Every structure is written in C-alpha cells, then in structure tokens.
C-alpha cells in the first residue's frame, strides 16, 4: 500500500510541475511509467497545467502471488474531483464527467534488489 501511495504522490507532484517525468521510476516500472510519461508530455505540448491532486482511498491489498516476481494487487478508489487541468487561459480542460471516484486495481511487483514498484493500474470492480 505504501508503494501505491508513493506512486500517486510522485504522479501528482510531477503533473503539477514540482518534479520531472523522470521521477516516475522512483515508484513505478513498465506500463504505468510509460503511460504517465505519455500523459506528462501530452499535457506539456498542449500547454496544460495541473492544480489539485488525485486522491486515493480504500486501499485493500490481496495476498501476494508469485509470477515472474512477487506481485500484490491493490484495490483502491481514485478520486479526480479536485484535480484541475487548466489550459493556457486558465480554463479547466476536464469535463465534469471526468471528475469521478472510480474503482481501480494497482499491480505492485517486487524487484528483489530494488524494492516494490507499481507496474500497472487498471479498472476495478469494487464499490467506491
């Protein structure tokens, strides 16, 4: 759960311009890092800025499993209602329909020499 919280902290700070996209690798690996980097670059090219943050709650880890490496799925609720993506004129570029609380599942994997990292975030089925 700490790894998921760290991921969202770094993601929020990077999207607000307080960190660079290179910091995504401090809490993520693979797919989640490339998707976050793509979003970061798209926002920059479109001259969008971010205020607020994406909040998470109701983190619930499943039992660890062994795939290529030890893996834990963490159910969570993601709240984007206080996240504002502003265009260069200061108008919120996100529609109201995009500002929701939604169920997600974070895949967290262990790299034995380095620690735990979020590798993907997908849709969940739990209630939020």
The 8 nearest C-alpha neighbors of each residue, nearest first, counted from 0:
[[1, 3, 2, 4, 58, 60, 73, 59],
 [2, 0, 4, 3, 5, 6, 115, 58],
 [1, 3, 5, 0, 4, 6, 116, 26],
 [4, 2, 6, 0, 5, 1, 7, 117],
 [5, 3, 1, 7, 6, 2, 8, 0],
 [4, 6, 2, 8, 3, 7, 1, 9],
 [7, 5, 3, 26, 9, 4, 8, 10],
 [6, 8, 10, 4, 9, 5, 11, 3],
 [9, 7, 5, 11, 6, 10, 4, 12],
 [8, 10, 12, 6, 7, 11, 13, 5],
 [9, 11, 7, 13, 8, 12, 6, 14],
 [12, 10, 14, 8, 9, 13, 52, 7],
 [13, 11, 17, 9, 15, 10, 14, 18],
 [14, 12, 18, 16, 10, 15, 17, 19],
 [13, 15, 11, 16, 12, 49, 10, 39],
 [16, 14, 49, 12, 13, 17, 50, 11],
 [17, 15, 13, 14, 18, 12, 19, 48],
 [16, 18, 12, 13, 15, 19, 14, 11],
 [19, 17, 13, 16, 12, 22, 20, 9],
 [18, 20, 21, 13, 22, 16, 17, 23],
 [19, 21, 22, 23, 36, 13, 18, 39],
 [20, 22, 19, 23, 24, 18, 36, 25],
 [21, 23, 24, 20, 25, 19, 18, 9],
 [24, 22, 25, 21, 20, 27, 32, 26],
 [25, 23, 27, 22, 26, 28, 21, 32],
 [24, 26, 23, 22, 27, 116, 6, 9],
 [27, 25, 6, 116, 24, 23, 117, 5],
 [28, 26, 117, 116, 24, 118, 32, 23],
 [27, 29, 118, 32, 24, 116, 117, 31],
 [28, 30, 118, 32, 31, 33, 27, 119],
 [29, 31, 33, 32, 119, 118, 34, 28],
 [30, 32, 119, 34, 118, 33, 29, 35],
 [33, 31, 35, 30, 34, 28, 29, 27],
 [32, 34, 36, 30, 35, 31, 37, 29],
 [35, 33, 37, 31, 36, 32, 30, 38],
 [36, 34, 32, 38, 37, 33, 39, 31],
 [37, 35, 39, 33, 34, 38, 20, 32],
 [36, 38, 34, 40, 35, 39, 41, 33],
 [39, 37, 41, 35, 36, 40, 42, 34],
 [38, 40, 36, 42, 37, 41, 35, 43],
 [41, 39, 43, 37, 42, 38, 44, 36],
 [42, 40, 38, 44, 43, 39, 37, 45],
 [43, 41, 47, 45, 39, 40, 44, 46],
 [44, 42, 46, 40, 45, 41, 47, 39],
 [43, 45, 41, 46, 42, 40, 47, 39],
 [44, 46, 42, 43, 47, 41, 86, 87],
 [47, 45, 43, 44, 87, 42, 86, 48],
 [48, 46, 86, 42, 85, 45, 43, 87],
 [49, 47, 85, 84, 15, 86, 46, 50],
 [50, 48, 84, 15, 83, 14, 85, 51],
 [49, 51, 83, 82, 15, 84, 52, 48],
 [52, 50, 82, 81, 83, 49, 53, 15],
 [53, 51, 82, 11, 54, 81, 50, 79],
 [52, 54, 79, 78, 82, 11, 55, 77],
 [55, 53, 78, 77, 52, 79, 56, 7],
 [56, 54, 77, 76, 78, 75, 53, 57],
 [55, 57, 76, 58, 75, 77, 54, 78],
 [56, 58, 75, 76, 59, 55, 74, 127],
 [59, 57, 75, 74, 56, 73, 60, 0],
 [58, 60, 74, 73, 57, 75, 61, 0],
 [61, 59, 73, 72, 74, 58, 71, 62],
 [60, 62, 72, 71, 73, 63, 59, 74],
 [61, 63, 71, 64, 60, 72, 70, 73],
 [64, 62, 71, 70, 61, 69, 65, 72],
 [65, 63, 70, 69, 71, 66, 62, 68],
 [64, 66, 69, 68, 70, 67, 63, 71],
 [65, 67, 68, 69, 64, 70, 108, 63],
 [68, 66, 65, 69, 70, 108, 109, 64],
 [69, 67, 66, 65, 109, 70, 108, 110],
 [68, 70, 65, 109, 108, 64, 66, 63],
 [71, 69, 108, 64, 63, 107, 65, 68],
 [70, 72, 63, 107, 106, 61, 73, 62],
 [71, 73, 106, 61, 105, 60, 107, 104],
 [74, 72, 60, 105, 59, 104, 61, 58],
 [75, 73, 104, 59, 58, 103, 60, 105],
 [76, 74, 58, 57, 103, 56, 102, 104],
 [75, 77, 102, 56, 55, 101, 127, 57],
 [76, 78, 55, 101, 100, 54, 102, 75],
 [77, 79, 100, 54, 80, 53, 99, 55],
 [80, 78, 53, 98, 82, 99, 81, 100],
 [79, 81, 98, 82, 99, 78, 100, 53],
 [82, 80, 79, 51, 52, 83, 53, 78],
 [83, 81, 51, 52, 79, 80, 53, 50],
 [84, 82, 50, 49, 91, 85, 51, 81],
 [85, 83, 49, 91, 92, 48, 93, 47],
 [84, 86, 91, 89, 48, 90, 47, 92],
 [85, 87, 47, 89, 88, 90, 92, 46],
 [86, 88, 89, 46, 47, 85, 90, 48],
 [89, 87, 86, 90, 85, 91, 47, 46],
 [90, 88, 85, 86, 87, 91, 48, 84],
 [91, 89, 85, 86, 88, 92, 87, 84],
 [92, 90, 85, 84, 93, 83, 86, 89],
 [91, 93, 84, 85, 86, 90, 94, 83],
 [94, 92, 91, 84, 97, 95, 83, 98],
 [93, 95, 96, 97, 92, 98, 91, 84],
 [94, 96, 98, 97, 93, 99, 80, 92],
 [95, 97, 94, 98, 99, 93, 80, 79],
 [98, 96, 95, 94, 99, 93, 79, 80],
 [99, 97, 80, 79, 95, 96, 94, 100],
 [100, 98, 79, 80, 78, 97, 101, 96],
 [99, 101, 78, 77, 76, 79, 127, 102],
 [100, 102, 77, 76, 99, 127, 103, 78],
 [101, 103, 76, 123, 75, 125, 127, 124],
 [104, 102, 123, 122, 75, 121, 74, 76],
 [103, 105, 74, 123, 121, 73, 120, 122],
 [106, 104, 120, 73, 72, 119, 107, 74],
 [105, 107, 72, 119, 118, 117, 71, 120],
 [106, 108, 117, 71, 116, 70, 118, 72],
 [109, 107, 70, 116, 115, 69, 117, 71],
 [110, 108, 115, 69, 114, 111, 68, 116],
 [109, 111, 114, 113, 112, 115, 108, 68],
 [112, 110, 113, 109, 114, 115, 68, 69],
 [111, 113, 110, 114, 109, 115, 68, 116],
 [114, 112, 110, 111, 115, 109, 116, 25],
 [115, 113, 110, 109, 111, 112, 116, 108],
 [114, 116, 109, 108, 110, 2, 107, 113],
 [117, 115, 27, 26, 107, 108, 28, 118],
 [116, 118, 107, 27, 106, 119, 28, 26],
 [119, 117, 28, 31, 29, 106, 27, 107],
 [120, 118, 31, 106, 105, 30, 117, 121],
 [119, 121, 105, 104, 106, 103, 31, 122],
 [122, 120, 104, 103, 123, 119, 105, 106],
 [123, 121, 103, 104, 102, 124, 120, 101],
 [122, 124, 103, 102, 104, 125, 121, 74],
 [123, 125, 102, 126, 122, 103, 104, 74],
 [126, 124, 123, 102, 127, 74, 103, 75],
 [127, 125, 102, 124, 101, 76, 123, 75],
 [126, 76, 102, 101, 125, 100, 57, 75]]
